[in-house]
Amino acid sequence: MATASTAHTITPEERKVIFASSLGTVFEWYDFYLYGSLAAIIAKQFFAGTDPNTAFIFALLAFAAGFIVRPFGALVFGRLGDLVGRKYTFLVTILIMGASTFIVGILPNYNSIGIAAPIILIILRILQGLALGGEYGGAATYVAEHAPEGKRGSFTAWIQTTATLGLFLSLLVILGVRTAVGEAAFADWGWRIPFLVSIILLGISVWIRLSMNESPAFLKMKSEGKISKAPLTEAFGRWKNLKLVILALIGMTAGQAVVWYAGQFYSLFFLTQTLKVDGPLANILIALALLLATPFFLIFGSLSDKIGRKPIILGGCLIAAVTYFPIFQGLTHYANPALEAALQKAPVIVTADPATCQFQFNPTGTKKFTSSCDIAKAKLSAASVNYENVAAAPGSVATIKIGDKILTSYDAAGLSKEDAAAKDKAFSKELADDIKAAGYPTKADPDQMNKPMVLLLLFILVLYVTMVYGPVAAALVEMFPTRIRYTSMSMPYHIGNGWFGGLLPTTAFALVAYKGDIYYGLWYPIVIALATFVIGLLFVKESKDNNINAED
């Protein structure tokens, strides 16, 4: 087999399969990530009837909705793909994605149509999530079923570049439009342009996909009358296959997902929200890291054809878990040295009744944290201030000690909206003044930043992404039989990436607020990556030599 794979020369048809599948999937990811990149601006446009914090939370809710519904898209379109074919199913998914994205670009804002604006926006976001839930499994299955034996890793690795390239393309288009029209015009109307551009990408994708042929494995199965009549029942109602789905999730995709999101999203969140790096500069640094690291998807995909999928995916999970703390501490050191100095020289203590302190996990954005302890911790976490927790007497109001100064928090429970807003404004100003006086910077100073070192650390984080993500499509395809492959591989992928990965920023913020340590949120990806490493090592079988048509 090794000899055959080495001697194989890629045919024009195989090249077309890879190009057409990958290009369409790049555009889907572009559409999907536009929203996340523009969440703050969209919040002001579509949630203008609420205060800025609630508006941003609801914008994140709409972003999360796209992730949470992805497994349901996998069920709907996975079943369709196993019943009627790969080609037509992911033609439908790209039409839904492209149309939903374009409509966001022309959707009137809150000031024009009121509450209908955010409702329609969230519906469109859900449609995007459903479409993406069906797209990835179809593209990966389609390419893998065209690949010769011994080349599935290198062929499907092209699909694996698409999420990163889609993110990169979205950042590039946003940056270009932002620069061309100016910040004020972009915030007013220019943000719509990247969404409207998607209609051109949709036209190209549909034209290309209409010219593609159905997967040979699916055609063979169809001609032999072996198509599954109940893919969902076969995939999840029989323990033999359900066991593989569960192992694929906890022994592979959960760890892969948190490493992916830590490297490409949490790193951006950490730079802008925690280290207070200017947004455009942070986006440029992330985009450069993505560009430099993207070829490694193909390198690790090809390498997995030789040494196996497991060593690379699980090795990436392990090395990421071991090195996250020093890498993110390095980002603080090189991106915002003034913050690093303040964290060391100006310790902060929160003294509060432990019974009033909640774990601030709020993925839906609907929960209100009104105790004096929760308010104090949320404000400090948002300002990137580490603090020590000290227990106070039951029923007491939380206090914040910054150096020699003591600031008393407040309880918002029972206050009218106006009184709560007034209290919040006064407390926020006093806290901001005290933090600034203690040496905590409000923004990272670009002149103090060591940009080459920041870029190097971001590159390493994305390199881990390429290790875990490059071979995973081939591994998932090889775990399941053709008749239920689309359905079976899509579910663990989208639960892993949609839920474990998509909720990473929310969970990390809750952990930071709970502990009072800007790095504490890293425990979430570390624990899940280590769990995947152990479970995958013990229970997931190597799949690179599997004959993917053997059970048909």
C-alpha positions in Angstrom: 0.0 0.0 0.0 2.8 2.4 0.9 4.4 1.9 -2.5 1.2 2.4 -4.3 0.4 5.6 -2.5 3.9 6.9 -3.1 3.6 6.2 -6.9 0.1 7.6 -7.2 -0.1 10.8 -9.2 -3.1 13.0 -8.6 -5.5 12.9 -11.5 -7.3 16.0 -13.0 -10.6 14.6 -11.6 -9.2 14.2 -8.1 -7.7 17.7 -8.2 -11.2 19.1 -9.2 -12.9 17.1 -6.4 -10.4 18.6 -3.8 -10.6 22.1 -5.2 -14.4 22.3 -5.6 -15.1 20.8 -2.2 -12.5 22.9 -0.4 -13.5 26.2 -2.1 -17.1 25.8 -1.3 -16.3 25.0 2.3 -14.0 28.0 2.6 -16.9 30.2 1.6 -19.2 28.6 4.2 -16.6 29.2 6.9 -16.2 32.8 5.7 -19.9 33.3 6.0 -20.0 31.7 9.5 -17.1 33.6 11.0 -18.1 37.1 9.6 -20.6 37.2 12.4 -18.1 36.4 15.2 -15.6 38.9 14.0 -18.3 41.7 13.9 -20.2 40.8 17.0 -19.6 44.1 18.8 -20.8 46.2 15.8 -23.8 43.9 15.2 -24.7 44.3 18.9 -25.1 48.1 18.4 -27.1 47.7 15.2 -29.6 45.0 16.2 -29.8 45.2 20.0 -29.9 49.0 20.3 -32.9 48.9 22.7 -30.8 47.5 25.5 -27.7 48.6 27.4 -24.3 48.0 25.8 -23.4 45.0 28.0 -26.7 43.2 27.4 -26.5 44.0 23.7 -23.1 42.4 23.4 -24.2 39.4 25.4 -27.2 38.9 23.0 -24.8 39.3 20.1 -22.7 36.5 21.5 -25.9 34.5 22.1 -26.7 34.7 18.4 -23.1 33.7 17.7 -23.4 30.7 20.1 -26.7 29.8 18.5 -24.8 29.1 15.3 -22.6 26.6 17.2 -25.3 25.0 19.4 -27.5 24.0 16.5 -24.7 22.5 14.4 -25.2 18.9 15.7 -28.9 19.2 14.6 -27.7 20.2 11.2 -25.5 17.2 11.2 -28.6 15.0 12.0 -30.8 16.6 9.3 -28.2 16.8 6.5 -26.2 13.7 7.5 -29.4 11.6 7.1 -30.1 13.3 3.7 -26.5 12.7 2.6 -26.7 9.0 3.4 -30.1 8.7 1.7 -29.8 10.8 -1.5 -26.1 11.4 -1.9 -23.2 13.6 -0.9 -23.2 16.0 -3.9 -26.8 17.3 -3.7 -26.8 17.5 0.1 -23.9 19.9 0.4 -25.3 21.9 -2.6 -28.3 22.5 -0.4 -26.2 23.5 2.6 -24.2 26.1 0.7 -27.4 27.7 -0.7 -28.8 28.0 2.9 -25.6 29.4 4.2 -25.0 31.9 1.4 -28.6 33.1 1.4 -28.7 33.6 5.2 -25.5 35.5 5.2 -26.6 37.8 2.4 -29.9 38.6 4.2 -27.9 39.7 7.3 -26.3 42.3 5.0 -29.6 43.8 3.9 -31.5 43.3 7.2 -32.9 46.6 8.7 -31.6 47.3 12.2 -33.3 47.7 15.5 -34.0 51.4 14.9 -35.9 50.6 11.7 -38.0 47.6 12.6 -37.6 47.2 16.4 -37.6 43.8 18.1 -38.1 42.0 14.7 -34.5 42.8 13.8 -32.8 40.7 16.5 -35.4 37.9 16.1 -34.7 37.6 12.4 -31.0 37.9 13.0 -31.0 34.9 15.4 -33.2 32.9 13.0 -30.6 33.5 10.2 -27.8 32.6 12.6 -29.5 29.3 13.4 -30.0 28.5 9.7 -26.2 29.2 9.3 -25.4 26.7 12.0 -27.7 24.1 10.6 -26.1 24.5 7.1 -22.6 24.2 8.5 -23.7 21.1 10.4 -24.4 19.5 7.1 -21.6 21.0 5.0 -18.4 19.7 6.7 -19.4 16.0 6.9 -20.5 16.0 3.3 -17.3 17.7 2.0 -15.0 15.5 4.1 -16.9 12.3 3.1 -17.0 13.3 -0.5 -13.2 13.9 -0.8 -12.3 10.8 1.3 -14.4 8.6 -0.9 -12.6 9.9 -4.0 -9.2 9.4 -2.5 -7.0 6.4 -3.4 -5.9 4.1 -0.5 -2.9 5.6 1.4 -3.8 9.2 0.4 -6.9 10.0 2.4 -5.0 12.0 5.0 -3.4 14.2 2.3 -6.6 14.6 0.3 -8.9 15.5 3.2 -6.3 17.8 4.7 -7.3 20.3 2.0 -10.8 20.3 3.6 -9.1 21.0 7.0 -7.5 24.2 5.7 -10.9 25.6 4.9 -12.0 26.7 8.4 -8.7 28.6 8.9 -8.8 30.0 5.4 -12.4 31.1 5.8 -11.6 32.8 9.1 -8.5 34.4 7.4 -10.6 35.6 4.4 -13.3 37.1 6.7 -10.6 39.0 8.7 -9.0 40.2 5.4 -12.3 41.4 3.9 -13.2 43.2 7.2 -9.8 44.8 7.4 -9.9 45.9 3.8 -13.4 47.4 4.0 -12.6 49.0 7.4 -9.5 50.7 5.9 -11.3 51.8 2.8 -14.4 53.4 4.3 -13.0 54.5 7.7 -14.0 53.4 11.2 -17.1 55.6 11.6 -18.6 54.7 8.2 -17.8 51.0 8.8 -19.6 51.0 12.2 -22.6 52.7 10.5 -23.1 50.9 7.2 -19.7 49.5 6.0 -20.0 46.4 8.1 -22.7 45.2 5.7 -20.3 45.0 2.7 -18.6 41.7 3.8 -22.0 40.1 4.2 -23.2 41.3 0.8 -19.9 40.1 -0.9 -21.0 36.5 0.1 -23.5 36.5 -2.7 -20.7 36.5 -5.2 -18.9 33.7 -3.4 -22.2 31.8 -3.3 -22.6 32.0 -7.1 -19.1 30.7 -7.7 -19.6 27.8 -5.2 -22.9 26.7 -6.6 -21.6 26.9 -10.2 -18.6 24.7 -9.3 -20.6 22.2 -7.3 -23.2 21.7 -10.0 -20.4 20.4 -12.2 -19.2 17.8 -9.7 -19.9 14.0 -9.9 -21.4 12.0 -7.1 -19.0 10.0 -4.8 -18.0 6.7 -6.4 -18.5 4.8 -3.1 -22.1 6.1 -2.8 -22.9 5.3 -6.4 -21.5 1.8 -6.0 -23.6 1.3 -2.9 -26.7 2.7 -4.6 -26.3 0.4 -7.6 -26.1 -2.6 -5.3 -29.2 -1.5 -3.4 -27.3 -1.1 -0.1 -28.3 2.4 0.8 -29.5 2.7 4.4 -33.2 3.3 4.7 -32.9 4.6 8.3 -29.4 6.2 8.8 -30.3 7.7 12.2 -31.4 4.4 13.6 -28.4 2.6 12.2 -26.0 5.3 13.4 -27.3 5.9 16.9 -29.7 3.1 17.7 -27.2 0.3 17.5 -24.5 0.0 20.1 -21.8 -1.2 17.7 -21.9 2.1 15.8 -23.0 4.3 18.7 -19.9 3.2 20.7 -17.7 4.4 17.8 -19.6 7.8 17.7 -19.0 8.3 21.4 -15.3 7.3 21.2 -14.9 9.7 18.2 -16.3 12.5 20.3 -14.5 12.1 23.6 -11.4 10.3 22.3 -10.8 12.6 19.3 -13.0 15.6 18.4 -13.6 17.1 21.9 -9.8 17.6 22.4 -9.3 18.7 18.8 -12.1 21.3 19.2 -10.8 23.0 22.3 -7.2 23.1 20.8 -8.7 24.6 17.6 -10.7 27.3 19.4 -8.0 28.1 21.9 -5.5 28.6 19.0 -7.7 30.6 16.7 -10.5 32.2 18.8 -9.5 32.3 22.5 -6.1 33.7 21.5 -7.9 36.6 19.7 -10.3 37.1 22.7 -7.3 37.1 25.1 -5.4 39.6 23.0 -8.3 42.1 22.7 -10.3 41.6 25.9 -7.7 40.6 28.4 -4.5 42.2 27.1 -6.3 45.2 25.7 -4.5 45.1 22.3 -6.0 47.3 19.6 -8.6 45.2 17.6 -7.2 45.8 14.1 -3.6 45.1 15.2 -4.7 41.9 17.0 -6.6 40.8 13.8 -3.5 41.4 11.7 -1.3 39.4 14.0 -3.8 36.5 14.1 -4.2 36.6 10.3 -0.4 36.4 9.8 -0.2 33.5 12.2 -3.0 31.7 10.3 -1.3 32.4 7.0 2.1 31.1 8.2 0.7 27.9 9.8 -1.9 26.9 7.1 0.5 24.8 5.1 1.0 22.6 8.1 -2.6 21.3 7.8 -1.4 19.6 4.6 1.9 18.5 6.1 0.3 16.8 9.1 -2.5 15.3 6.9 0.1 13.8 4.6 2.3 12.6 7.6 -0.8 10.9 9.0 -0.9 8.7 5.9 2.5 7.4 6.9 2.6 7.2 10.7 -1.2 7.2 11.5 -3.9 9.6 12.6 -3.7 9.0 16.4 0.0 9.9 17.1 -0.5 13.4 15.5 -4.0 14.2 16.8 -3.3 13.0 20.4 0.2 14.4 20.3 -1.2 17.8 19.5 -3.7 17.6 22.4 -0.9 16.6 24.8 1.7 19.2 23.8 -1.0 22.0 23.8 -2.2 21.1 27.3 1.4 21.1 28.6 2.4 24.4 27.1 -0.7 26.6 27.2 0.1 28.4 30.5 3.7 29.4 29.5 2.5 30.5 26.0 -0.3 32.7 27.3 1.9 34.1 30.0 4.4 34.9 27.2 1.6 36.7 25.3 1.1 39.0 28.3 4.8 39.6 28.7 5.3 40.5 25.1 2.0 42.2 24.2 1.3 44.2 27.4 4.3 44.4 29.7 2.6 47.2 31.7 -0.2 44.8 32.6 2.3 42.1 33.6 4.1 44.5 35.9 0.8 45.7 37.5 -0.3 42.1 38.1 2.9 41.5 40.0 3.2 44.9 41.9 -0.4 45.8 42.7 -2.2 42.8 44.3 -6.0 43.1 44.6 -8.2 41.4 47.2 -11.9 40.7 47.0 -13.5 40.1 50.4 -17.0 38.7 50.1 -19.5 36.3 51.6 -18.9 33.1 49.6 -22.6 32.3 49.6 -23.2 35.4 47.4 -20.5 34.5 44.8 -21.8 32.5 41.8 -19.9 30.7 39.0 -20.7 33.1 36.2 -21.3 30.6 33.4 -23.8 32.3 31.2 -23.9 30.8 27.7 -27.4 32.2 26.9 -26.8 35.7 28.1 -30.1 35.7 30.0 -28.8 35.2 33.6 -28.3 38.3 35.7 -25.5 38.4 38.4 -26.7 41.0 40.9 -24.8 40.3 44.1 -22.0 42.6 45.3 -19.5 39.8 45.0 -20.5 38.9 41.4 -20.5 42.5 40.3 -17.0 43.1 41.8 -15.6 40.0 40.2 -17.1 40.6 36.8 -15.8 44.2 36.7 -12.3 43.1 37.8 -12.2 40.2 35.3 -13.3 42.5 32.5 -10.4 44.9 33.4 -7.9 42.0 33.4 -7.1 42.3 37.1 -6.1 39.3 39.1 -7.4 39.1 42.6 -7.3 37.0 45.7 -10.6 35.8 47.2 -11.1 36.2 51.0 -14.2 35.1 52.8 -16.2 37.7 54.6 -19.0 37.5 57.2 -22.4 36.2 56.0 -24.6 38.9 54.6 -21.8 41.5 54.2 -21.3 43.6 51.1 -18.2 42.7 49.0 -15.2 45.0 49.0 -12.2 45.4 46.7 -8.8 46.3 48.1 -6.4 47.8 45.6 -3.1 48.6 47.4 -4.2 50.7 50.4 -7.5 51.7 49.0 -10.7 49.9 49.8 -13.7 50.1 47.5 -17.2 48.9 48.5 -19.3 47.1 45.9 -23.1 47.1 45.7 -26.1 44.8 45.4 -28.2 45.4 42.3 -31.0 43.0 43.4 -34.3 44.9 43.9 -33.0 48.1 42.3 -34.9 49.8 39.6 -33.3 49.9 36.1 -32.4 53.6 36.6 -31.0 53.2 40.1 -29.0 50.1 39.0 -27.6 52.0 36.0 -26.6 55.0 38.2 -24.9 52.7 40.8 -23.1 50.8 38.0 -21.8 54.1 36.4 -20.5 55.5 39.7 -19.0 52.2 40.8 -17.4 51.5 37.4 -15.8 55.0 37.3 -14.4 54.8 40.8 -13.0 51.3 40.2 -11.5 52.3 36.8 -9.8 55.3 38.5 -8.4 53.1 41.3 -7.2 50.4 38.9 -5.5 53.1 36.7 -3.8 54.6 39.7 -2.5 51.2 40.7 -0.7 51.0 37.3 -3.2 48.8 35.3 -3.2 50.0 31.7 -6.5 50.7 29.9 -4.9 49.7 26.6 -1.8 47.9 25.5 0.9 50.3 24.3 1.9 49.4 20.7 5.3 50.9 21.2 6.0 48.6 24.2 4.8 45.5 22.3 7.3 42.9 21.0 5.3 42.1 17.8 7.6 39.4 16.4 7.4 37.4 19.6 3.7 37.8 19.9 3.4 36.6 16.3 5.7 33.6 17.1 3.6 32.6 20.1 0.4 32.9 18.0 2.0 30.8 15.2 2.8 28.1 17.8 -0.8 28.1 18.9 -2.1 27.7 15.4 0.6 25.0 14.7 -1.1 23.0 17.5 -4.4 23.5 15.6 -2.9 22.1 12.4 -1.7 19.0 14.3 -5.1 18.1 15.8 -7.2 19.2 12.8 -5.2 18.2 9.8 -5.7 14.4 10.1 -9.1 14.4 11.9 -11.4 14.3 8.8 -9.6 11.2 7.5 -9.8 9.6 10.9 -13.5 10.2 11.3 -14.3 9.0 7.7 -12.4 5.7 8.3 -14.2 4.9 11.5 -17.6 4.4 9.9 -19.2 2.4 7.0 -20.3 4.1 3.8 -24.0 3.6 4.2 -24.1 5.7 7.4 -20.8 7.6 7.2 -22.1 11.1 6.5 -24.5 10.9 9.5 -22.1 9.1 11.9 -19.0 11.3 11.4 -20.9 14.6 11.4 -22.4 14.2 14.9 -19.2 13.8 16.9 -17.5 16.4 14.9 -20.2 19.0 15.4 -20.9 18.2 19.1 -17.1 18.4 19.7 -16.6 21.6 17.7 -20.0 23.2 18.2 -20.4 22.6 21.9 -17.1 21.8 23.5 -15.2 24.3 21.3 -17.9 27.0 20.7 -18.6 27.4 24.4 -14.9 27.9 25.2 -14.8 31.7 25.5 -17.9 31.8 27.8 -16.6 29.0 30.0 -13.1 30.5 30.2 -14.5 33.9 31.3 -16.6 32.2 34.0 -13.5 30.4 35.3 -11.5 33.7 35.3 -14.2 35.5 37.3 -14.5 32.5 39.7 -10.8 32.3 40.5 -9.6 35.9 39.9 -6.8 34.8 37.6 -6.6 35.9 34.0 -5.0 32.5 33.0 -7.5 30.3 34.9 -9.8 29.9 31.9 -7.1 27.9 30.2 -8.0 24.9 32.5 -11.0 24.3 30.3 -9.1 23.4 27.1 -6.3 21.8 29.1 -8.6 19.3 31.0 -10.6 18.4 27.9 -7.4 18.0 25.7 -5.9 15.7 28.4 -9.1 13.7 28.7 -9.1 13.2 24.9 -5.5 12.2 25.0 -6.0 9.5 27.6 -9.3 8.1 26.2 -8.0 8.2 22.6 -4.8 6.5 23.5 -6.6 3.7 25.4 -9.8 3.1 23.4 -9.6 4.6 19.8 -8.1 2.3 17.2 -5.7 3.5 14.5 -7.7 3.8 11.3 -5.2 4.8 8.5 -5.1 1.2 7.0 -8.9 0.7 7.2 -10.6 -0.2 3.9 -13.4 2.3 3.9 -15.5 0.1 1.6 -15.0 -3.1 3.6 -18.4 -3.3 5.3 -20.5 -2.3 2.3 
